[in-house]
Amino acid sequence: MKLRTHVVNHLVRSEDLNHHGTLFAGKTAMWVVESGFIAAASLTHPEHIVCLNIHGMLFKKPIRNGQVVRFESRVVLAGKTRLVSYVQVVNNADDDFLLDGFISFIHVDLQGKPVPHGIVIEATDPEDVALQERARAL
């Protein structure tokens, strides 16, 4: 399966800010997981996906009130029951890179037990191959 990018935009509002006046990391984590979930759920049914681990959110620049930020996510690695999404966040106005991270999801049955998903990810683009290698190292 070829890697497909999913895009979600968010407007940063005053209620999303921390005491420094920048985007609160907890709100960011929620949006990162949501974006990664959308990518993973696009390959199977949403009710079969649960979050296992946020492998990191590395902020490169502060995100301020009024910015529209774009969350670009794609599944870069598939194990037997695991799907790993990569999420990159950029400023929608100028494509400035703001942060990135990986999220692992587990494919489960309706009772919450891990079950194989049968998904195979084929990375061919050099950038996707590099992301897949980073995901394998998690």
C-alpha positions as CSV (number, residue, x, y, z in Angstrom):
1,M,0.0,0.0,0.0
2,K,1.3,3.4,-0.9
3,L,1.6,6.0,1.8
4,R,-1.2,8.5,1.7
5,T,-1.1,11.9,3.6
6,H,-4.1,13.1,5.5
7,V,-4.5,16.8,6.4
8,V,-6.3,18.4,9.3
9,N,-6.2,22.1,10.0
10,H,-6.7,23.8,13.4
11,L,-7.0,27.5,14.3
12,V,-5.1,28.2,17.5
13,R,-7.4,30.2,19.8
14,S,-6.8,31.8,23.2
15,E,-8.2,28.8,25.1
16,D,-5.6,26.6,23.5
17,L,-2.7,28.6,25.0
18,N,-0.4,27.9,27.9
19,H,0.8,30.5,30.5
20,H,3.5,31.6,28.0
21,G,0.9,32.5,25.4
22,T,1.9,29.7,23.1
23,L,0.0,26.5,22.1
24,F,-0.4,24.2,25.1
25,A,1.5,20.9,24.7
26,G,-1.5,19.0,26.0
27,K,-3.8,20.4,23.3
28,T,-1.1,19.8,20.7
29,A,-0.8,16.2,21.8
30,M,-4.6,15.8,21.4
31,W,-4.5,17.2,17.9
32,V,-1.4,15.0,17.0
33,V,-3.1,11.9,18.2
34,E,-6.3,12.8,16.3
35,S,-4.4,13.4,13.1
36,G,-2.4,10.1,13.4
37,F,-5.7,8.3,14.3
38,I,-7.3,9.6,11.1
39,A,-4.4,8.2,9.0
40,A,-4.5,4.8,10.8
41,A,-8.3,4.6,10.7
42,S,-8.3,5.3,7.0
43,L,-6.7,1.9,6.5
44,T,-9.2,-0.1,8.6
45,H,-12.3,0.7,10.7
46,P,-12.0,3.4,13.4
47,E,-13.5,1.1,16.1
48,H,-10.5,-1.2,15.7
49,I,-7.8,1.4,16.4
50,V,-6.5,2.3,19.9
51,C,-3.6,4.6,20.7
52,L,-0.6,2.8,22.3
53,N,2.2,5.4,22.5
54,I,3.0,8.9,21.5
55,H,6.7,8.6,20.7
56,G,7.5,12.2,20.9
57,M,6.4,15.6,19.9
58,L,9.4,17.8,19.2
59,F,8.5,21.4,18.9
60,K,10.8,23.3,16.6
61,K,9.1,26.7,17.0
62,P,6.4,28.1,19.3
63,I,2.9,28.2,17.9
64,R,1.0,31.4,18.7
65,N,-2.6,32.5,19.0
66,G,-4.3,33.1,15.7
67,Q,-2.1,30.8,13.7
68,V,-3.7,28.2,11.5
69,V,-1.7,25.0,11.8
70,R,-1.8,22.1,9.4
71,F,-1.3,18.5,10.7
72,E,-0.1,16.2,7.9
73,S,-0.2,12.5,8.9
74,R,0.4,9.2,7.3
75,V,0.9,5.6,8.4
76,V,4.6,4.9,7.7
77,L,5.0,1.4,9.3
78,A,2.7,-1.6,9.8
79,G,3.5,-4.5,12.1
80,K,1.3,-7.5,12.7
81,T,-1.1,-5.5,14.9
82,R,0.6,-2.2,15.1
83,L,0.3,0.9,12.8
84,V,2.7,3.8,13.3
85,S,1.6,7.2,12.1
86,Y,4.0,10.1,11.4
87,V,2.6,13.6,12.0
88,Q,4.2,16.8,10.9
89,V,2.8,20.2,11.8
90,V,3.4,23.2,9.7
91,N,2.2,26.8,9.7
92,N,-0.6,26.9,7.1
93,A,0.4,30.5,6.0
94,D,4.0,29.8,5.0
95,D,4.6,26.0,5.3
96,D,7.0,26.7,8.1
97,F,7.9,23.4,10.0
98,L,6.7,23.6,13.6
99,L,6.8,20.1,15.1
100,D,6.6,16.4,14.4
101,G,6.2,13.0,16.1
102,F,5.2,9.4,15.8
103,I,2.2,7.6,17.3
104,S,1.7,3.9,17.6
105,F,-1.8,2.4,17.3
106,I,-2.9,-1.2,17.9
107,H,-5.5,-2.9,15.8
108,V,-8.0,-4.6,18.1
109,D,-11.2,-6.6,18.0
110,L,-14.4,-5.3,19.5
111,Q,-13.3,-6.7,22.9
112,G,-10.1,-4.8,22.8
113,K,-7.7,-7.7,22.1
114,P,-5.0,-7.2,19.5
115,V,-5.7,-8.8,16.2
116,P,-3.7,-8.8,12.9
117,H,-4.8,-6.1,10.4
118,G,-3.2,-7.6,7.3
119,I,-2.0,-4.1,6.1
120,V,1.4,-3.9,4.3
121,I,3.0,-0.5,3.8
122,E,5.4,-0.1,0.9
123,A,7.6,3.0,1.2
124,T,9.3,3.9,-2.1
125,D,9.9,7.6,-1.9
126,P,13.3,8.3,-0.1
127,E,11.5,10.5,2.4
128,D,9.0,7.8,3.2
129,V,11.8,5.2,3.5
130,A,13.6,7.4,6.0
131,L,10.4,7.9,8.0
132,Q,9.9,4.1,8.0
133,E,13.4,3.6,9.3
134,R,12.8,6.2,12.1
135,A,9.6,4.4,13.0
136,R,11.3,1.0,13.2
137,A,13.8,2.4,15.6
138,L,11.1,3.5,18.1
